């Protein structure tokens, strides 16, 4: 199993999530945040009082899926998240060794 984490533009989040659902991915978590990268988008600058060093509002998508579904999910995120401008985000995976349900403390098979 793998965990996919994707940092994407907030403006692309709805399209990404809708396409993931259409692709058969039911379960994911979304976080909204702010960040900074190696670019400065002259079209939009969003400094905030909470984080004056930040210049990008972002969404973080997390999902745990079987290994054989990783490429499909990453392709959906890529196709629906890209704008062609710097700062479109990043997608990465990590290995999940033992998923356990909080309710039962039993190993869980993610489907």
The first five atom37 places (N, CA, C, CB, O) and aatype in JSON, in Angstrom:
{
  "aatype": [20, 20, 20, 20, 20, 20, 20, 20, 20, 20, 20, 20, 20, 20, 20, 20, 20, 20, 20, 20, 20, 20, 20, 20, 20, 20, 20, 20, 20, 20, 20, 20, 20, 20, 20, 20, 20, 20, 20, 20, 20, 20, 20, 20, 20, 20, 20, 20, 20, 20, 20, 20, 20, 20, 20, 20, 20, 20, 20, 20, 20, 20, 20, 20, 20, 20, 20, 20, 20, 20, 20, 20, 20, 20, 20, 20, 20, 20, 20, 20, 20, 20, 20, 20, 20, 20, 20, 20, 20, 20, 20, 20, 20, 20, 20, 20, 20, 20, 20, 20, 20, 20, 20, 20, 20, 20, 20, 20, 20, 20, 20],
  "atom_mask": [
    [1, 1, 1, 1, 1],
    [1, 1, 1, 1, 1],
    [1, 1, 1, 1, 1],
    [1, 1, 1, 1, 1],
    [1, 1, 1, 1, 1],
    [1, 1, 1, 1, 1],
    [1, 1, 1, 1, 1],
    [1, 1, 1, 1, 1],
    [1, 1, 1, 1, 1],
    [1, 1, 1, 1, 1],
    [1, 1, 1, 1, 1],
    [1, 1, 1, 1, 1],
    [1, 1, 1, 1, 1],
    [1, 1, 1, 1, 1],
    [1, 1, 1, 1, 1],
    [1, 1, 1, 1, 1],
    [1, 1, 1, 1, 1],
    [1, 1, 1, 1, 1],
    [1, 1, 1, 1, 1],
    [1, 1, 1, 1, 1],
    [1, 1, 1, 1, 1],
    [1, 1, 1, 1, 1],
    [1, 1, 1, 1, 1],
    [1, 1, 1, 1, 1],
    [1, 1, 1, 1, 1],
    [1, 1, 1, 1, 1],
    [1, 1, 1, 1, 1],
    [1, 1, 1, 1, 1],
    [1, 1, 1, 1, 1],
    [1, 1, 1, 1, 1],
    [1, 1, 1, 1, 1],
    [1, 1, 1, 1, 1],
    [1, 1, 1, 1, 1],
    [1, 1, 1, 1, 1],
    [1, 1, 1, 1, 1],
    [1, 1, 1, 1, 1],
    [1, 1, 1, 1, 1],
    [1, 1, 1, 1, 1],
    [1, 1, 1, 1, 1],
    [1, 1, 1, 1, 1],
    [1, 1, 1, 1, 1],
    [1, 1, 1, 1, 1],
    [1, 1, 1, 1, 1],
    [1, 1, 1, 1, 1],
    [1, 1, 1, 1, 1],
    [1, 1, 1, 1, 1],
    [1, 1, 1, 1, 1],
    [1, 1, 1, 1, 1],
    [1, 1, 1, 1, 1],
    [1, 1, 1, 1, 1],
    [1, 1, 1, 1, 1],
    [1, 1, 1, 1, 1],
    [1, 1, 1, 1, 1],
    [1, 1, 1, 1, 1],
    [1, 1, 1, 1, 1],
    [1, 1, 1, 1, 1],
    [1, 1, 1, 1, 1],
    [1, 1, 1, 1, 1],
    [1, 1, 1, 1, 1],
    [1, 1, 1, 1, 1],
    [1, 1, 1, 1, 1],
    [1, 1, 1, 1, 1],
    [1, 1, 1, 1, 1],
    [1, 1, 1, 1, 1],
    [1, 1, 1, 1, 1],
    [1, 1, 1, 1, 1],
    [1, 1, 1, 1, 1],
    [1, 1, 1, 1, 1],
    [1, 1, 1, 1, 1],
    [1, 1, 1, 1, 1],
    [1, 1, 1, 1, 1],
    [1, 1, 1, 1, 1],
    [1, 1, 1, 1, 1],
    [1, 1, 1, 1, 1],
    [1, 1, 1, 1, 1],
    [1, 1, 1, 1, 1],
    [1, 1, 1, 1, 1],
    [1, 1, 1, 1, 1],
    [1, 1, 1, 1, 1],
    [1, 1, 1, 1, 1],
    [1, 1, 1, 1, 1],
    [1, 1, 1, 1, 1],
    [1, 1, 1, 1, 1],
    [1, 1, 1, 1, 1],
    [1, 1, 1, 1, 1],
    [1, 1, 1, 1, 1],
    [1, 1, 1, 1, 1],
    [1, 1, 1, 1, 1],
    [1, 1, 1, 1, 1],
    [1, 1, 1, 1, 1],
    [1, 1, 1, 1, 1],
    [1, 1, 1, 1, 1],
    [1, 1, 1, 1, 1],
    [1, 1, 1, 1, 1],
    [1, 1, 1, 1, 1],
    [1, 1, 1, 1, 1],
    [1, 1, 1, 1, 1],
    [1, 1, 1, 1, 1],
    [1, 1, 1, 1, 1],
    [1, 1, 1, 1, 1],
    [1, 1, 1, 1, 1],
    [1, 1, 1, 1, 1],
    [1, 1, 1, 1, 1],
    [1, 1, 1, 1, 1],
    [1, 1, 1, 1, 1],
    [1, 1, 1, 1, 1],
    [1, 1, 1, 1, 1],
    [1, 1, 1, 1, 1],
    [1, 1, 1, 1, 1],
    [1, 1, 1, 1, 1],
    [1, 1, 1, 1, 1]
  ],
  "atom_positions": [
    [[0.83, -1.17, 0.0], [0.0, 0.0, 0.0], [0.88, 1.23, 0.0], [-0.95, 0.0, 1.2], [2.01, 1.23, 0.47]],
    [[0.3, 2.3, -0.56], [1.01, 3.57, -0.62], [0.11, 4.7, -0.13], [1.51, 3.85, -2.07], [-1.12, 4.63, -0.24]],
    [[0.74, 5.71, 0.41], [0.04, 6.95, 0.71], [0.47, 7.96, -0.34], [0.35, 7.46, 2.17], [1.66, 8.16, -0.58]],
    [[-0.5, 8.58, -0.96], [-0.22, 9.65, -1.91], [-0.48, 10.96, -1.19], [-1.1, 9.53, -3.2], [-1.51, 11.14, -0.54]],
    [[0.47, 11.88, -1.32], [0.28, 13.24, -0.84], [0.47, 14.15, -2.03], [1.28, 13.59, 0.33], [1.44, 14.02, -2.78]],
    [[-0.47, 15.05, -2.21], [-0.4, 15.98, -3.34], [-0.66, 17.39, -2.83], [-1.41, 15.6, -4.45], [-1.69, 17.65, -2.19]],
    [[0.26, 18.29, -3.11], [0.09, 19.7, -2.83], [-0.31, 20.35, -4.14], [1.4, 20.35, -2.22], [0.46, 20.33, -5.1]],
    [[-1.5, 20.93, -4.2], [-2.04, 21.46, -5.45], [-2.63, 22.85, -5.22], [-3.1, 20.51, -6.03], [-2.86, 23.28, -4.09]],
    [[-2.88, 23.52, -6.33], [-3.53, 24.83, -6.25], [-4.94, 24.66, -5.71], [-3.55, 25.53, -7.64], [-5.66, 23.73, -6.1]],
    [[-5.34, 25.55, -4.83], [-6.68, 25.52, -4.26], [-7.74, 25.62, -5.36], [-6.86, 26.66, -3.24], [-8.81, 25.02, -5.26]],
    [[-7.44, 26.38, -6.38], [-8.41, 26.57, -7.47], [-8.64, 25.31, -8.29], [-7.93, 27.68, -8.37], [-9.63, 25.24, -9.03]],
    [[-7.77, 24.32, -8.19], [-7.9, 23.08, -8.96], [-8.48, 21.94, -8.13], [-6.55, 22.67, -9.52], [-8.75, 20.86, -8.66]],
    [[-8.68, 22.17, -6.84], [-9.07, 21.1, -5.92], [-10.39, 20.43, -6.3], [-9.17, 21.64, -4.53], [-10.46, 19.2, -6.32]],
    [[-11.42, 21.19, -6.59], [-12.73, 20.61, -6.9], [-12.64, 19.68, -8.1], [-13.76, 21.71, -7.17], [-13.18, 18.57, -8.06]],
    [[-11.98, 20.12, -9.16], [-11.83, 19.27, -10.34], [-11.08, 17.98, -10.01], [-11.11, 20.03, -11.45], [-11.47, 16.9, -10.45]],
    [[-10.01, 18.1, -9.25], [-9.21, 16.91, -8.89], [-10.06, 15.92, -8.1], [-7.97, 17.33, -8.08], [-10.09, 14.73, -8.42]],
    [[-10.74, 16.4, -7.07], [-11.53, 15.51, -6.21], [-12.67, 14.87, -7.0], [-12.1, 16.28, -5.0], [-12.93, 13.67, -6.86]],
    [[-13.34, 15.64, -7.83], [-14.43, 15.07, -8.65], [-13.92, 13.98, -9.57], [-15.12, 16.17, -9.47], [-14.55, 12.93, -9.7]],
    [[-12.77, 14.21, -10.21], [-12.21, 13.19, -11.12], [-11.71, 11.98, -10.35], [-11.07, 13.8, -11.94], [-11.82, 10.86, -10.84]],
    [[-11.15, 12.17, -9.16], [-10.75, 11.03, -8.34], [-11.97, 10.17, -7.99], [-10.04, 11.5, -7.05], [-11.9, 8.95, -8.07]],
    [[-13.06, 10.81, -7.62], [-14.29, 10.07, -7.31], [-14.79, 9.31, -8.53], [-15.39, 11.03, -6.8], [-15.16, 8.14, -8.43]],
    [[-14.79, 9.98, -9.68], [-15.22, 9.32, -10.92], [-14.3, 8.15, -11.26], [-15.25, 10.31, -12.07], [-14.72, 7.18, -11.89]],
    [[-13.04, 8.26, -10.85], [-12.06, 7.2, -11.11], [-12.12, 6.06, -10.11], [-10.69, 7.78, -11.12], [-11.34, 5.11, -10.2]],
    [[-13.05, 6.14, -9.14], [-13.22, 5.06, -8.19], [-12.49, 5.25, -6.87], [-12.77, 3.81, -8.8], [-12.41, 4.31, -6.08]],
    [[-11.97, 6.43, -6.62], [-11.27, 6.71, -5.36], [-12.24, 7.42, -4.43], [-9.98, 7.56, -5.6], [-12.56, 8.59, -4.62]],
    [[-12.69, 6.7, -3.4], [-13.73, 7.24, -2.53], [-13.18, 7.96, -1.32], [-14.63, 6.13, -2.08], [-13.82, 8.87, -0.79]],
    [[-12.0, 7.55, -0.88], [-11.57, 7.96, 0.45], [-10.29, 8.79, 0.38], [-11.35, 6.73, 1.33], [-9.25, 8.32, -0.08]],
    [[-10.4, 10.03, 0.84], [-9.23, 10.9, 0.88], [-9.46, 11.98, 1.91], [-8.95, 11.51, -0.51], [-10.58, 12.18, 2.39]],
    [[-8.4, 12.67, 2.24], [-8.46, 13.77, 3.18], [-7.9, 15.0, 2.5], [-7.69, 13.44, 4.49], [-6.93, 14.9, 1.74]],
    [[-8.5, 16.15, 2.76], [-8.04, 17.4, 2.17], [-7.75, 18.39, 3.29], [-9.1, 17.97, 1.17], [-8.54, 18.55, 4.22]],
    [[-6.61, 19.04, 3.18], [-6.23, 20.1, 4.1], [-6.02, 21.37, 3.29], [-4.94, 19.72, 4.91], [-5.52, 21.33, 2.17]],
    [[-6.4, 22.5, 3.86], [-6.15, 23.78, 3.21], [-5.02, 24.46, 3.97], [-7.44, 24.68, 3.18], [-4.99, 24.44, 5.2]],
    [[-4.09, 25.06, 3.24], [-2.98, 25.7, 3.9], [-2.36, 26.79, 3.05], [-1.94, 24.7, 4.26], [-2.9, 27.2, 2.03]],
    [[-1.2, 27.23, 3.5], [-0.43, 28.24, 2.79], [1.01, 27.77, 2.74], [-0.55, 29.63, 3.48], [1.48, 27.07, 3.63]],
    [[1.7, 28.17, 1.7], [3.08, 27.75, 1.58], [3.86, 28.65, 0.66], [3.17, 26.34, 1.1], [3.35, 29.65, 0.14]],
    [[5.1, 28.27, 0.46], [5.96, 28.99, -0.46], [6.87, 28.0, -1.14], [6.78, 30.08, 0.27], [7.21, 26.95, -0.58]],
    [[7.26, 28.34, -2.34], [8.14, 27.47, -3.11], [9.25, 28.27, -3.76], [7.36, 26.71, -4.16], [9.62, 29.34, -3.28]],
    [[9.77, 27.74, -4.87], [10.87, 28.38, -5.56], [10.42, 29.42, -6.57], [11.7, 27.35, -6.25], [11.23, 29.9, -7.36]],
    [[9.17, 29.77, -6.56], [8.67, 30.68, -7.59], [7.91, 31.82, -6.93], [7.76, 29.93, -8.59], [7.56, 31.77, -5.75]],
    [[7.66, 32.83, -7.7], [6.78, 33.9, -7.29], [5.84, 34.14, -8.46], [7.58, 35.21, -6.9], [6.27, 34.56, -9.54]],
    [[4.58, 33.88, -8.26], [3.59, 34.01, -9.31], [3.16, 35.47, -9.4], [2.36, 33.08, -9.05], [2.46, 35.98, -8.52]],
    [[3.58, 36.14, -10.46], [3.27, 37.56, -10.61], [1.78, 37.8, -10.8], [4.03, 38.13, -11.78], [1.3, 38.92, -10.59]],
    [[1.04, 36.77, -11.2], [-0.39, 36.93, -11.42], [-1.15, 37.01, -10.11], [-0.93, 35.8, -12.26], [-2.2, 37.65, -10.04]],
    [[-0.63, 36.36, -9.06], [-1.33, 36.32, -7.79], [-0.33, 36.33, -6.65], [-2.24, 35.06, -7.71], [0.65, 35.58, -6.67]],
    [[-0.55, 37.14, -5.7], [0.26, 37.18, -4.48], [-0.7, 37.23, -3.3], [1.26, 38.41, -4.47], [-1.55, 38.12, -3.22]],
    [[-0.58, 36.28, -2.39], [-1.49, 36.23, -1.25], [-0.73, 36.22, 0.05], [-2.4, 35.01, -1.34], [-0.61, 35.15, 0.66]],
    [[-0.24, 37.28, 0.49], [0.34, 37.29, 1.84], [-0.82, 37.37, 2.83], [1.35, 38.49, 2.03], [-1.88, 37.93, 2.53]],
    [[-0.61, 36.81, 3.99], [-1.65, 36.89, 5.01], [-1.04, 37.44, 6.29], [-2.29, 35.49, 5.27], [0.18, 37.46, 6.46]],
    [[-1.89, 37.88, 7.16], [-1.39, 38.36, 8.45], [-0.88, 37.21, 9.29], [-2.49, 39.12, 9.2], [0.05, 37.39, 10.09]],
    [[-1.47, 36.02, 9.13], [-1.03, 34.86, 9.91], [0.33, 34.36, 9.46], [-2.06, 33.73, 9.79], [1.15, 33.96, 10.28]],
    [[0.57, 34.4, 8.14], [1.82, 33.88, 7.58], [2.34, 34.86, 6.53], [1.6, 32.47, 6.96], [2.2, 34.6, 5.33]],
    [[2.95, 35.98, 6.95], [3.37, 36.99, 5.98], [4.46, 36.53, 5.02], [3.84, 38.2, 6.72], [4.7, 37.18, 4.0]],
    [[5.13, 35.42, 5.33], [6.18, 34.9, 4.45], [5.6, 34.02, 3.34], [7.2, 34.1, 5.26], [6.29, 33.68, 2.38]],
    [[4.34, 33.65, 3.47], [3.7, 32.73, 2.54], [3.15, 33.49, 1.34], [2.58, 31.95, 3.23], [2.67, 34.62, 1.48]],
    [[3.22, 32.87, 0.17], [2.66, 33.53, -0.99], [1.75, 32.64, -1.82], [3.76, 34.04, -1.84], [1.37, 33.02, -2.93]],
    [[1.4, 31.46, -1.32], [0.52, 30.59, -2.08], [-0.47, 29.89, -1.17], [1.33, 29.56, -2.87], [-0.09, 29.29, -0.16]],
    [[-1.73, 29.98, -1.52], [-2.74, 29.16, -0.85], [-2.74, 27.81, -1.56], [-4.19, 29.85, -0.87], [-2.75, 27.74, -2.79]],
    [[-2.73, 26.75, -0.77], [-2.63, 25.41, -1.34], [-3.64, 24.47, -0.69], [-1.22, 24.85, -1.18], [-4.19, 24.75, 0.37]],
    [[-3.87, 23.37, -1.37], [-4.64, 22.27, -0.81], [-3.71, 21.06, -0.77], [-5.94, 21.97, -1.65], [-2.91, 20.85, -1.68]],
    [[-3.82, 20.29, 0.27], [-3.05, 19.05, 0.4], [-4.05, 17.89, 0.41], [-2.15, 19.05, 1.71], [-4.97, 17.85, 1.22]],
    [[-3.85, 16.98, -0.51], [-4.69, 15.79, -0.62], [-3.89, 14.61, -0.1], [-5.17, 15.56, -2.1], [-2.73, 14.42, -0.49]],
    [[-4.48, 13.8, 0.76], [-3.85, 12.58, 1.25], [-4.79, 11.42, 1.03], [-3.46, 12.7, 2.74], [-5.99, 11.52, 1.29]],
    [[-4.24, 10.31, 0.54], [-5.04, 9.11, 0.35], [-4.14, 7.89, 0.46], [-5.77, 9.13, -1.01], [-2.99, 7.92, 0.03]],
    [[-4.67, 6.81, 1.02], [-3.96, 5.54, 1.13], [-4.67, 4.56, 0.21], [-3.92, 5.01, 2.62], [-5.87, 4.32, 0.33]],
    [[-3.89, 3.99, -0.73], [-4.49, 3.14, -1.76], [-3.58, 1.95, -2.07], [-4.76, 3.94, -3.05], [-2.39, 1.99, -1.74]],
    [[-4.12, 0.91, -2.69], [-3.3, -0.23, -3.09], [-2.24, 0.2, -4.12], [-4.18, -1.36, -3.68], [-2.46, 1.12, -4.9]],
    [[-1.1, -0.47, -4.09], [0.01, -0.15, -4.99], [-0.41, -0.06, -6.45], [1.1, -1.17, -4.84], [0.04, 0.82, -7.18]],
    [[-1.27, -0.98, -6.87], [-1.64, -1.03, -8.29], [-2.52, 0.15, -8.73], [-2.37, -2.33, -8.57], [-2.72, 0.33, -9.93]],
    [[-3.03, 0.94, -7.79], [-3.87, 2.09, -8.12], [-3.09, 3.41, -8.12], [-5.02, 2.18, -7.15], [-3.64, 4.45, -8.48]],
    [[-1.83, 3.38, -7.71], [-1.05, 4.61, -7.53], [-0.91, 5.39, -8.84], [0.33, 4.29, -6.98], [-1.17, 6.59, -8.87]],
    [[-0.5, 4.74, -9.9], [-0.29, 5.45, -11.16], [-1.57, 6.11, -11.66], [0.24, 4.5, -12.22], [-1.54, 7.23, -12.17]],
    [[-2.69, 5.41, -11.52], [-3.98, 5.96, -11.95], [-4.32, 7.21, -11.15], [-5.09, 4.91, -11.79], [-4.73, 8.22, -11.73]],
    [[-4.17, 7.16, -9.84], [-4.49, 8.32, -9.0], [-3.56, 9.49, -9.3], [-4.39, 7.94, -7.51], [-4.0, 10.63, -9.39]],
    [[-2.27, 9.2, -9.46], [-1.32, 10.27, -9.75], [-1.62, 10.92, -11.1], [0.11, 9.73, -9.73], [-1.48, 12.13, -11.25]],
    [[-2.02, 10.12, -12.08], [-2.36, 10.66, -13.39], [-3.59, 11.58, -13.31], [-2.61, 9.51, -14.39], [-3.62, 12.64, -13.94]],
    [[-4.59, 11.17, -12.54], [-5.79, 12.0, -12.37], [-5.42, 13.33, -11.72], [-6.84, 11.25, -11.53], [-5.88, 14.39, -12.15]],
    [[-4.61, 13.27, -10.67], [-4.21, 14.5, -9.98], [-3.42, 15.41, -10.93], [-3.36, 14.17, -8.72], [-3.66, 16.61, -10.99]],
    [[-2.5, 14.83, -11.67], [-1.68, 15.59, -12.62], [-2.55, 16.26, -13.69], [-0.64, 14.68, -13.28], [-2.45, 17.46, -13.91]],
    [[-3.39, 15.47, -14.34], [-4.19, 15.98, -15.45], [-5.16, 17.08, -15.02], [-4.96, 14.86, -16.09], [-5.42, 18.01, -15.78]],
    [[-5.69, 16.97, -13.82], [-6.69, 17.92, -13.36], [-6.14, 19.02, -12.47], [-7.77, 17.19, -12.64], [-6.85, 19.97, -12.13]],
    [[-4.88, 18.9, -12.09], [-4.26, 19.9, -11.23], [-3.36, 20.88, -11.95], [-3.48, 19.23, -10.18], [-3.09, 21.96, -11.43]],
    [[-2.9, 20.52, -13.14], [-1.92, 21.39, -13.81], [-2.58, 22.59, -14.47], [-1.14, 20.59, -14.86], [-3.69, 22.51, -15.01]],
    [[-1.86, 23.71, -14.41], [-2.28, 24.92, -15.11], [-1.25, 25.3, -16.16], [-2.49, 26.08, -14.11], [-1.54, 26.09, -17.06]],
    [[-0.05, 24.74, -16.05], [1.02, 25.09, -16.96], [1.91, 26.2, -16.43], [0.45, 25.49, -18.28], [2.88, 26.59, -17.09]],
    [[1.6, 26.72, -15.26], [2.4, 27.77, -14.65], [3.21, 27.21, -13.49], [1.5, 28.92, -14.17], [2.83, 26.21, -12.9]],
    [[4.33, 27.86, -13.17], [5.1, 27.43, -12.0], [4.22, 27.44, -10.76], [6.33, 28.34, -11.79], [3.35, 28.29, -10.6]],
    [[4.47, 26.49, -9.88], [3.71, 26.42, -8.63], [2.48, 25.56, -8.69], [3.32, 27.78, -8.22], [1.62, 25.64, -7.81]],
    [[2.38, 24.71, -9.72], [1.23, 23.82, -9.8], [1.21, 22.79, -8.68], [1.22, 23.11, -11.14], [0.16, 22.23, -8.37]],
    [[2.35, 22.53, -8.06], [2.37, 21.63, -6.91], [3.29, 20.46, -7.09], [1.0, 21.14, -6.63], [4.14, 20.43, -7.98]],
    [[3.1, 19.48, -6.22], [3.93, 18.29, -6.22], [3.1, 17.11, -5.72], [5.2, 18.48, -5.33], [2.22, 17.27, -4.87]],
    [[3.39, 15.94, -6.25], [2.74, 14.7, -5.81], [3.85, 13.74, -5.41], [1.83, 14.08, -6.95], [4.85, 13.62, -6.12]],
    [[3.68, 13.06, -4.28], [4.65, 12.03, -3.92], [3.97, 10.91, -3.16], [5.8, 12.63, -3.09], [2.86, 11.06, -2.64]],
    [[4.65, 9.79, -3.1], [4.11, 8.63, -2.4], [5.07, 8.17, -1.31], [3.84, 7.48, -3.38], [6.28, 8.4, -1.38]],
    [[4.5, 7.53, -0.31], [5.29, 6.88, 0.73], [4.69, 5.49, 0.97], [5.32, 7.73, 2.05], [3.51, 5.26, 0.72]],
    [[5.51, 4.61, 1.46], [5.08, 3.24, 1.75], [4.26, 3.22, 3.04], [6.31, 2.28, 1.87], [4.6, 3.89, 4.02]],
    [[3.17, 2.46, 3.03], [2.34, 2.24, 4.22], [2.5, 0.77, 4.58], [0.82, 2.62, 3.97], [2.1, -0.11, 3.82]],
    [[3.08, 0.51, 5.74], [3.37, -0.88, 6.08], [2.23, -1.58, 6.82], [4.61, -0.94, 6.91], [1.89, -2.71, 6.49]],
    [[1.64, -0.92, 7.81], [0.58, -1.58, 8.6], [-0.54, -0.59, 8.88], [1.16, -2.15, 9.92], [-0.49, 0.13, 9.88]],
    [[-1.56, -0.54, 8.04], [-2.71, 0.3, 8.37], [-3.57, -0.4, 9.42], [-3.55, 0.63, 7.09], [-3.86, -1.59, 9.3]],
    [[-3.97, 0.34, 10.43], [-4.75, -0.24, 11.52], [-5.96, 0.65, 11.78], [-3.89, -0.39, 12.81], [-5.84, 1.88, 11.85]],
    [[-7.12, 0.03, 11.92], [-8.34, 0.78, 12.23], [-8.3, 1.23, 13.69], [-9.61, -0.08, 11.96], [-8.0, 0.43, 14.58]],
    [[-8.59, 2.49, 13.93], [-8.61, 3.01, 15.29], [-9.69, 2.31, 16.11], [-8.84, 4.52, 15.28], [-9.47, 1.99, 17.28]],
    [[-10.85, 2.08, 15.51], [-11.98, 1.48, 16.21], [-11.67, 0.09, 16.76], [-13.17, 1.4, 15.28], [-12.05, -0.23, 17.89]],
    [[-10.98, -0.74, 15.99], [-10.8, -2.15, 16.36], [-9.36, -2.53, 16.69], [-11.29, -3.02, 15.26], [-9.12, -3.59, 17.27]],
    [[-8.4, -1.69, 16.33], [-6.97, -1.98, 16.45], [-6.58, -3.22, 15.65], [-6.6, -2.17, 17.91], [-5.6, -3.9, 15.97]],
    [[-7.36, -3.5, 14.61], [-7.07, -4.62, 13.72], [-6.53, -4.08, 12.41], [-8.35, -5.48, 13.48], [-6.92, -3.0, 11.97]],
    [[-5.62, -4.83, 11.8], [-5.11, -4.41, 10.48], [-6.25, -4.22, 9.5], [-4.1, -5.44, 9.93], [-7.23, -4.97, 9.52]],
    [[-6.11, -3.22, 8.66], [-7.16, -2.86, 7.72], [-6.66, -3.08, 6.32], [-7.61, -1.4, 7.9], [-5.51, -2.77, 6.01]],
    [[-7.51, -3.63, 5.46], [-7.19, -3.77, 4.06], [-7.84, -2.6, 3.35], [-7.68, -5.15, 3.49], [-9.07, -2.48, 3.34]],
    [[-7.03, -1.75, 2.74], [-7.54, -0.58, 2.04], [-7.96, -0.99, 0.64], [-6.48, 0.56, 1.99], [-7.17, -1.6, -0.08]],
    [[-9.17, -0.68, 0.26], [-9.67, -0.99, -1.09], [-10.22, 0.23, -1.74], [-10.73, -2.07, -1.04], [-10.68, 0.17, -2.88]]
  ]
}
